[in-house]
Amino acid sequence: MIVGGDPERRGVVVSASYEARPFNIHAGMPLSKARRLCPEAIFIQANFPRYREASHRFMELLAEFSHCIEPLGLDEAYLDVTGYEEPYGSPGKLALAIKERIYKELKLTASIGIATCKVVAKIASTSCKPNGLREITPGEELHFLNHLPIAKLPGVGKKTEQALNEMGIATIGELALLPADAVKKRFGKFGMVIHSYANGIDGRKVEAPGEPKSISKQNTFARDTSDSHFLEANLHRLCEQVSAELRYQDKQTKCVTLKLRDADFKTITRQVTLKQASNIGQVISSSALQLLSKVLAQKEKPIRLIGIKVSSLYSKEGQLYMFNTETQKWGHLDKAIDEIRRKYGSRAIKKGRDILI
């Protein structure tokens, strides 16, 4: 099974089941290529509202086992369980309790790696997927890492892997044995980081994330287009999604940025500062559509991607729209639509201008 949508349309793989991965299917791969590699796969649409809801419940569940949590995307997190393991007897038994709760309450499986530092815990978790549990006891870090391929080390991408291979380094253990000065000379400060990781040393603490600085959504079209009505409908839908996310986070925005990429892969951005911070879809959409209109008036090449970003985020508290009852009405409408979509799904209700999509 491959998540991402219709392979006949332009798009990328969001995720793939373990049965599909032996065909070299991975996230970010074009859907058309994924179908060529695995023609018998079932392709399904992504459902981000459902993932977000599951993620929210997942993080809430983890918070019951430790107050020191550092989320990584929707479905991963670091936990510092120092002191929290005592009622269970050991970190391993606490991990089993977490897995049991996740399966019982969310009907999901989870893989857990236990170690004295982040990097080793991450690798241990990856090594026991799917639905595994692996504990690396203190002092066993080097033995565990020694024979693993260098690509398993977080931070080592294809280019770094190739450079290390050219130095005769194929495993994490071989990198660990290199003199630190030699690695620093070749890779700079980054080399010192991966050299420490290879030796099972990672001084990073588990830290709660900071406030988000922006929210963005974008859409790549199946075919390049110059249809202004189609572009406007897509932009309006993206603005609806961004404004809904703002309301979900109890935030308002002061800055709206439009992003376009044309058939020649040239990226254009335009932004506007709102007179008053807002999370109302109509306010954000109107500003974005004005930016789009100005760009299209000067643009000749068809468009392959359109996106919207809101930044300069504020907490929801702020001045009311005392002299603009129309804006207040749009705000009440947004709340009603949010409630319907939460109850019946994201496709339960659409606005007229979205029908072109």
C-alpha positions in Angstrom: 0.0 0.0 0.0 1.3 3.4 -1.0 -0.1 6.7 0.5 0.0 9.8 -1.7 -2.9 9.7 -4.1 -3.5 8.9 -7.7 -0.3 7.8 -9.6 -1.9 9.2 -12.8 -1.5 12.7 -11.3 1.6 14.6 -10.3 2.5 14.0 -6.6 4.8 12.2 -4.3 4.8 9.2 -1.9 3.9 10.3 1.6 4.4 6.8 3.1 4.4 3.1 2.1 3.7 -0.1 3.9 6.5 -2.4 4.8 5.4 -4.8 2.0 6.0 -2.1 -0.5 9.4 -1.0 0.8 11.5 -3.9 -0.7 10.6 -2.4 -4.1 12.7 0.7 -3.1 9.6 2.7 -2.5 10.3 5.7 -0.1 8.7 9.0 1.0 9.2 11.8 -1.5 9.4 9.6 -4.5 7.2 10.6 -7.5 4.0 8.5 -7.5 4.5 7.6 -11.2 7.9 6.1 -10.4 6.4 4.2 -7.4 3.8 2.6 -9.7 6.6 1.5 -12.1 8.6 -0.1 -9.3 5.5 -1.7 -7.7 2.6 -1.9 -10.1 0.6 -4.2 -7.8 0.5 -1.6 -5.0 -2.7 -0.1 -3.8 -2.6 3.7 -3.9 -4.7 5.7 -1.5 -5.2 9.4 -0.7 -3.5 10.9 2.3 -5.8 12.0 5.1 -4.0 14.7 7.1 -6.8 15.6 9.5 -7.0 12.0 10.6 -3.2 11.8 11.0 -3.2 15.0 13.1 -6.0 13.7 15.3 -4.1 10.4 15.9 -0.9 12.4 16.5 -2.6 14.6 19.1 -3.9 11.5 21.0 -0.5 9.8 20.6 1.4 12.8 22.2 -1.2 13.1 24.9 -0.7 9.4 25.8 3.1 9.8 25.9 2.7 12.8 28.3 1.2 10.4 30.8 4.6 8.5 31.0 6.9 11.5 31.0 6.5 15.3 31.1 9.8 15.7 29.2 8.8 15.1 25.6 10.3 16.3 22.3 8.0 15.5 19.3 9.6 14.8 15.9 6.9 15.3 13.3 3.5 13.5 13.7 4.5 10.1 14.8 7.9 10.2 16.6 9.1 11.6 19.9 12.0 11.5 22.3 11.1 10.9 26.0 13.4 11.5 28.9 12.1 8.9 31.4 14.7 9.5 34.1 12.8 8.9 37.4 9.5 8.0 35.6 10.5 4.4 35.2 10.5 3.6 38.9 6.8 2.5 39.2 7.4 0.1 36.4 10.6 -1.4 37.6 12.8 -0.6 34.6 12.8 1.5 31.4 12.1 -1.7 29.4 8.9 -2.4 31.3 7.9 1.2 31.0 8.4 0.9 27.2 6.2 -2.2 27.1 3.5 -0.3 29.0 3.6 2.5 26.4 3.4 0.1 23.5 0.4 -1.7 25.1 -1.5 1.6 25.7 -0.8 2.8 22.1 -2.2 -0.4 20.7 -5.1 -0.6 23.1 -6.3 3.0 22.7 -5.1 4.0 19.2 -5.0 0.6 17.5 -1.5 1.4 16.3 1.8 -0.3 16.7 5.0 1.5 17.8 8.7 0.7 17.9 10.8 2.0 20.8 14.5 2.3 21.2 16.0 2.8 24.7 19.4 4.2 25.2 21.4 6.7 27.2 21.3 9.4 24.5 19.2 10.5 21.6 21.2 9.3 18.6 21.5 5.7 19.9 17.9 5.5 20.9 16.9 6.7 17.5 19.0 4.1 15.7 17.7 1.4 18.1 14.1 2.3 17.4 14.7 2.2 13.6 16.5 -1.2 13.9 13.5 -2.9 15.5 10.7 -1.7 13.2 8.0 -2.6 12.8 6.4 -3.0 16.3 9.7 -3.7 18.1 11.5 -2.8 21.3 15.3 -2.6 21.6 17.2 -1.5 24.7 20.9 -0.6 24.5 22.3 -0.8 28.0 25.0 1.7 29.2 28.4 0.7 27.8 27.0 -1.3 24.9 26.6 1.6 22.5 29.8 1.0 20.5 29.1 -2.8 20.2 25.6 -2.0 18.9 26.7 0.6 16.4 29.9 -1.1 15.3 28.8 -3.1 12.3 25.8 -1.0 11.1 26.1 0.6 7.6 27.3 4.3 7.8 24.0 5.3 6.2 22.2 4.3 9.4 23.8 7.2 11.3 21.4 10.2 11.5 22.8 13.1 9.6 24.6 11.0 7.0 22.9 11.5 3.7 23.8 10.2 0.2 26.6 12.8 -0.4 28.2 12.3 3.0 27.9 8.5 2.6 29.6 8.7 -0.7 32.4 10.9 0.7 32.9 8.5 3.6 33.0 5.5 1.2 35.7 7.3 -0.8 37.7 7.4 2.5 37.2 3.7 3.0 34.5 4.1 5.6 31.5 1.7 5.2 30.3 1.2 8.8 29.6 3.3 11.8 32.4 1.5 13.7 35.0 2.4 11.1 34.0 6.1 11.4 34.3 5.9 15.2 37.9 4.6 14.8 39.0 7.5 12.6 41.0 10.3 14.3 38.7 13.1 15.1 41.0 15.6 13.5 40.8 13.8 10.2 37.0 13.8 10.2 37.0 17.5 11.1 39.4 18.4 8.3 37.2 16.7 5.8 33.7 17.7 7.0 34.3 20.6 9.4 32.1 21.0 12.5 29.6 18.6 11.0 32.3 16.0 10.9 32.8 16.3 14.7 29.1 15.8 15.2 28.8 12.6 13.2 32.1 11.3 14.7 30.7 11.8 18.2 27.5 10.0 17.1 29.5 7.1 15.7 31.1 6.8 19.2 27.7 6.7 20.8 28.1 10.2 22.2 25.3 12.7 22.0 25.0 15.6 24.5 21.7 16.9 23.2 18.9 17.1 25.9 15.3 16.2 25.3 13.7 19.5 24.9 10.1 20.6 24.3 9.6 22.3 20.9 9.4 26.1 20.7 6.4 28.0 19.3 5.9 27.4 15.5 7.1 30.4 13.5 4.9 29.8 10.4 2.3 27.5 8.8 2.4 26.7 5.1 0.5 24.6 2.6 1.2 24.0 -1.1 -0.1 22.0 -4.1 1.8 20.7 -7.2 -0.5 20.3 -10.2 -0.8 17.3 -12.4 -0.3 19.6 -15.4 1.1 23.1 -15.6 -1.7 25.6 -15.9 -2.4 29.3 -16.7 -6.1 29.0 -15.8 -6.6 31.9 -13.4 -9.9 30.5 -12.0 -8.3 27.1 -11.3 -5.4 28.8 -9.6 -7.7 31.0 -7.5 -9.8 28.0 -6.4 -6.6 26.1 -5.3 -5.3 29.1 -3.5 -8.6 29.6 -1.7 -8.6 26.0 -0.6 -5.0 26.3 0.7 -5.9 29.5 2.6 -8.9 27.6 4.2 -6.5 24.9 5.3 -4.0 27.3 6.8 -6.6 29.4 8.6 -8.1 26.2 10.0 -4.7 25.2 11.3 -4.3 28.7 12.9 -7.6 28.3 14.7 -6.6 24.8 15.8 -3.4 26.2 17.3 -5.2 29.2 18.7 -3.0 31.5 16.7 -3.5 34.5 14.4 -1.2 35.7 11.6 0.0 39.2 10.5 2.0 38.2 7.4 0.7 36.3 4.3 3.1 35.0 1.7 2.2 33.6 -1.7 4.5 31.1 -3.5 4.4 30.2 -7.1 6.6 27.9 -9.2 6.4 28.1 -13.0 7.0 25.6 -15.8 10.7 26.5 -15.8 10.9 25.8 -12.1 11.4 29.5 -11.3 10.0 30.2 -7.8 8.2 33.5 -7.1 7.2 34.8 -3.7 5.1 37.8 -2.7 4.0 38.8 0.7 1.7 41.3 2.4 1.3 42.4 6.0 -2.2 42.5 7.4 -3.5 45.6 9.2 -4.8 43.4 12.0 -3.7 39.8 13.0 -6.3 37.3 11.9 -7.1 33.6 11.6 -10.2 34.1 9.5 -10.1 32.3 6.2 -11.8 35.1 4.1 -9.2 37.7 5.4 -6.3 35.5 4.5 -7.7 34.4 1.2 -8.6 37.9 0.1 -5.0 39.1 0.7 -3.5 36.0 -1.0 -5.8 36.4 -4.0 -4.8 40.0 -4.4 -1.1 38.9 -4.5 -1.9 36.2 -7.1 -3.8 38.7 -9.3 -0.8 41.0 -9.4 1.6 38.2 -10.3 -0.6 36.7 -13.0 -1.0 40.1 -14.6 2.8 40.0 -15.3 3.4 36.3 -15.7 3.5 34.5 -19.0 4.7 31.0 -18.1 2.1 28.4 -16.8 2.2 27.5 -13.1 3.1 24.1 -11.7 3.0 24.8 -8.0 1.0 27.2 -5.8 1.5 27.7 -2.0 0.6 29.9 0.9 2.5 30.6 4.1 1.4 32.6 7.2 4.0 33.9 9.6 4.4 36.5 12.4 2.1 34.4 14.5 0.4 35.7 17.6 -1.7 34.2 20.4 -5.4 34.4 19.7 -6.1 37.2 22.1 -6.4 40.6 20.4 -8.8 43.3 19.4 -12.2 42.4 18.2 -13.5 43.6 14.8 -15.7 46.3 16.4 -16.5 48.2 13.3 -16.5 45.3 10.8 -19.5 43.1 11.3 -18.8 41.4 7.9 -15.5 40.1 9.2 -17.1 38.9 12.4 -19.7 37.0 10.3 -16.9 35.3 8.4 -15.3 34.3 11.7 -18.5 32.7 12.9 -18.9 30.9 9.6 -15.3 29.5 10.0 -16.1 28.2 13.4 -19.3 26.4 12.2 -17.4 24.9 9.2 -14.6 23.7 11.6 -17.1 22.0 13.8 -18.8 20.2 10.8 -15.5 19.0 9.5 -14.3 17.8 12.9 -17.5 15.8 13.2 -18.0 14.5 9.6 -14.6 14.8 8.0 -12.6 17.3 6.0 -14.7 16.7 2.8 -18.1 17.1 4.5 -18.5 20.7 3.4 -17.0 22.8 0.6 -17.3 26.4 -0.5 -18.6 27.2 -4.0 -15.3 28.6 -5.3 -13.6 25.3 -4.4 -15.7 23.3 -6.8 -13.3 24.0 -9.7 -10.6 21.8 -8.0 
